[in-house]
């Protein structure tokens, strides 16, 4: 019987190589800490693999652990990011993380998880039986693919338009999904297909897991974007998109970086690619705009306030002041408001602080 | 003007911040003029991909200030000028490099 190999992530081979270099699990743990640190800095997978691969031969040759050779994983990872930026090597990718090809695959995985969550909720709320409707059966898939489609829309628009437009497009898709869900649930609630055990929802989860596996195998892998930028217009658009995808620069800063590159190229007579390298490598050279990042975080917290307040008021009206769950919601509202105030304080502080050169 | 630098690339990278600040001592310059001046001074042909991130870092640190200037017929240009903080940073940096030079110099034995 032939065994089919499970597909590996891009980082799995290099992490395994660290474990196998001296036969020590702690070496893989060090490499995993590097991966976590670099992923938090939004470094793309390929540069992470490159850095870990470059550091591995010394571990093999000397028989010493990476922690002894290179120091703590976090500090080493931070040094590598700074060094790559200085050498003009890309740390970010010009391609969005959420691709259209992944929407049905990741959406089906999410549908599997939603089905399991629904089973738990239904067990606690309605007991051991459930009335199956088309709405109930399709809700996990629509919710899962809808969320991933909203994220893919946001990232796809962000490569071409400012963050506000991308957010509006993403929210538009999310609103359409919510409307679709409401229509599906309300429209099919009276057409009961069967009354069965609530544990049947576990079968639904298995079905969505199988669907995800099937789609992963059947759908063609998304090709990488052609690295040769044919002209300055395309280069400028790709640079702006890459800078926006980082989510740590203001739109004004993005526009300025592109404008200055174009002005320089016009004076030197050289093409943008010749003068500045690839859009991804040039975008990697700019440090984060702490003010823009802090302000975006503050807006993110602020956007949560109406949602939490609405849910709290709803719970207080339906459950009353004596309901302990209502008080949980009240405490959550207070915590979110406190986080909003802290986030805006941080944004103000960052604005008044110069960045170290 | 020589395309290649008089010193190894790693030295040029290490000294680039101070070299840029030094080029702004006579007066404001735009990026392309700075690149040409640095090339004249022996730092080799500095591409925009290396220069502007340094200028952005210096601007964020408050060592240089910048503003867009209408260049008449050509495209608008962004001029950079040295700030008081930048001038102090340059003086400190040059003193440190001089110290480094002293530390590198070995006296011959008897």
Interface residues (C-beta under 8 A of the other chain):
Chain A: X85 X86 X87 X88 X256 X257 X259 X260 X261 X262 X263 X264 X265 X266 X267 X268 X274 X275 X276 X277 X281 X282 X285 X286 X287 X354 X355 X356 X357
Chain B: X13 X17 X30 X31 X32 X35 X47 X48 X49 X50 X52 X53 X56 X57 X58 X60 X61 X62 X63 X74 X75 X76 X77 X78 X89
